[in-house]
């Protein structure tokens, strides 16, 4: 039996949805994009081009939800299926778009460069419990205008896993789309086998910027999956209560669903989010807070109620180092997100309020993800009835180490973690160097990067990717791309 968890009952979900729809049909949503406003107006929304306010009647929301395609699949650069966003299937992906990296050697937080990103992409190929890459942090050695596409370029070139990414401008989308089409061979093949998911974030409260709403529009038209990342902050730019925050989150997400489905009925979507509380004491947005995790798990329940695949930022920490707080917050968040069946759980590797990515933490979080997968398998009888013969053997031999029953089911019942997790007795631990968690994690990072195999993507396709990226770099004023040596 698969263990599950719920925070909301169906009646409460219904009331939250009713209130969210009421906000959209009375207060409306501000959209700083005339093309999107025109689209909504053409489908019956009450639009004021001057104030950029759109009032969305219930029938627009109902029509959008009716055309939502529900579950979809994701594929790697070679065209192999890696994700099935249906039911309670759970997949993990690193947190995205950090501006800093935790330096493995010094333990200091610093700005990353291309070489850091290549190391990250190589590492991702060896983390078996994290199914996709993300464009995890922003290399500081390229201009801002190409940084979005450059991260995707490095990911597609280095690692075979699909990518969760995003664009911070409408212009960046075209290059992000083109890179994916180069890998797939055609726009139609990309529609058939999606390679990346783009994060699209409304602005609290009840707003869409020009760039992010344009991304929703462009992704829908190209049938590129999006995940809606509504980010209300409880007690700051959102109600202080979990329920109030969920009402805001639902309204903002439903407005994104409307834009997407009116642009292209059936365009693939994830009902996602990154809600957080606001800690008034420090003026911070702790993603490691249990109330943050509860809110994000609850919006997963709302998304499932609507029949949509789901996403949430629940497996991360606000700590600044790889320490006990980092493990505590990430472990609790990953466990809760898995138990509610969030289809795409974001966050592994992340520290410092989504500002920092850590390769050391990624290998630790890979073990956390593995533990959650074992938990989700639940408890299953395996020739345990009748029990007497097994216990007669135990009483006779004084152990069951080499029993047939043990040998048949050892690997199915017990998950053995890698070297990052210390399970040795103290004497053996001392004999093997008395290594700390950070030292063990650093060793595993270096091993996986050292043993990483080059991507099996066709060499001709790789040359096309490089050519397209070099052309964009020249337009941005660069003579050449940074070295990809790591």
C-alpha positions, 0 to 999 in steps of 0.5 A, a space after each residue: 500500500 502506498 502511503 499518502 497524506 492530505 491537508 485539505 478535505 474536498 469541501 475546503 478545496 471547493 470553498 478555496 476554488 470558489 473564492 479564487 474564482 470570485 477574485 478573478 470575476 470581481 477584482 480581476 488580474 492585471 496583465 502588462 501585455 496587450 497581446 494577452 489582454 486582447 486574447 482574453 478579451 476575444 474570449 469574453 473577458 472584460 478588459 481595460 487596456 489602459 489599466 491593463 486589468 482583465 476580469 475573468 468570468 467563470 465560463 473562461 475558467 471552466 473552458 480552460 480547465 475543460 481543455 487542460 490535457 491533464 497528465 503528460 510525459 517528458 523525454 530526455 535528449 535521446 528521446 527516451 521517456 523519463 517522466 510520467 506526470 500522472 497520478 501520484 508519480 513523484 519526480 525530483 528536479 534541482 531548484 532553479 536559477 540561483 545566483 550563487 554557488 557553494 564552493 566545494 573547496 572553500 565552503 564559501 558562497 560565490 558567483 558561479 561561472 561556466 566551468 561550475 555549470 559544466 561540473 553540475 551538468 556532469 554530476 546530474 548524470 550520476 544522480 539516479 534519484 533526481 530525474 531531471 536537470 534544472 537550469 540550476 544557477 546563473 553563470 556570471 561570465 556571459 551577458 544577462 541577455 543570453 544567460 537563460 538560453 546559455 544555461 539550457 545550452 550547457 545542460 543539453 550539451 552535457 547531460 542527457 536528462 530533460 530540463 526544467 528551465 525558464 526565460 526572463 524575457 520574451 526574446 529569450 524564449 525564441 532561442 530556448 525553443 530553437 535549442 530544443 528543436 535542434 535536439 529533437 529535429 523538428 517542432 512537431 517532434 518536440 511536441 510529441 516528445 517534450 524535452 523541457 518545462 518552462 517555469 512561468 511566474 505570476 507576480 503577487 498579487 494577481 499580476 502578470 508581467 509582460 515577459 512572463 505572460 508572453 512566455 505562457 503564450 509562446 509556450 502554449 503555441 509551441 506546445 512546450 510544457 509550462 509549470 505555473 509558479 505562483 509565489 504569494 508570501 504569507 503575511 506580506 504580499 498575501 494573507 497570513 493564513 494558509 487558506 488565504 494564501 491558497 486562495 491567492 495562489 489558486 486565483 493566480 494559477 487559474 489565470 495562467 491556465 486561462 492564458 495557456 488554454 485560450 492560446 492553444 487548447 490542450 497545451 501541457 501544464 503543471 499546476 505548480 507553485 513556490 508559496 512561502 511564509 514571510 518571517 517578519 523578524 528577519 524579513 525573509 521568505 523561509 522555504 524550510 518553514 513547515 507552514 511553507 511546506 504545508 501550503 505547497 503540499 495543499 496546492 498540490 491537492 488543489 491541482 490534483 482535484 482539478 485533474 492537473 499534474 502538479 509541481 511544488 518547491 518543497 525539498 530545499 533549505 534556507 541554511 547557508 552551509 551543508 549542515 544539520 538545518 539543511 538536512 532537516 528542512 530538505 528531508 521534511 519537505 521532500 517527504 511531505 511533497 512525496 506523500 501528497 503525490 506532487 508529480 514534480 518536486 523542485 528544490 534539491 541542492 538549494 540553500 539560502 532562500 533559493 539564492 544558492 546551489 550546492 553540488 555537495 548538497 545535491 549528492 546528499 539530497 539524492 539520498 534523501 530522494 532515494 529514501 522517499 522513493 523507498 517510503 512510497 513503495 510502502 509495506 508489502 507482505 513477501 511470503 510472510 504468511 504463515 510466519 511460523 516456518 520462518 521463525 522456526 528457522 530463526 530459532 534453529 539457526 539463531 539468525 536469518 542472514 543466509 536464509 532463502 527468504 532473506 536472499 530473495 527479498 533483501 534488496 527489495 525490502 532494504 535500501 542501501 544508500 551510497 557512501 555519502 550516508 555513514 552507516 559504519 560503526 565508530 571503529 570502522 568510521 575512524 579507520 576509514 578517515 573519520 570523514 564528515 558529511 561535507 567531506 564524504 559529499 565532496 568525495 562523491 561529487 568528484 567521483 561522479 564528475 570524474 566518471 561522467 560519460 559524454 552525452 550520447 547526443 549526436 555530434 552533428 546535433 551538438 555542433 548545431 547547438 554550439 553554432 546557434 549559441 555562438 551566433 546569439 553570443 555574438 549578437 550580445 557582444 561576445 567574441 567567443 563563448 567561455 571555455 566549457 572545460 570543467 
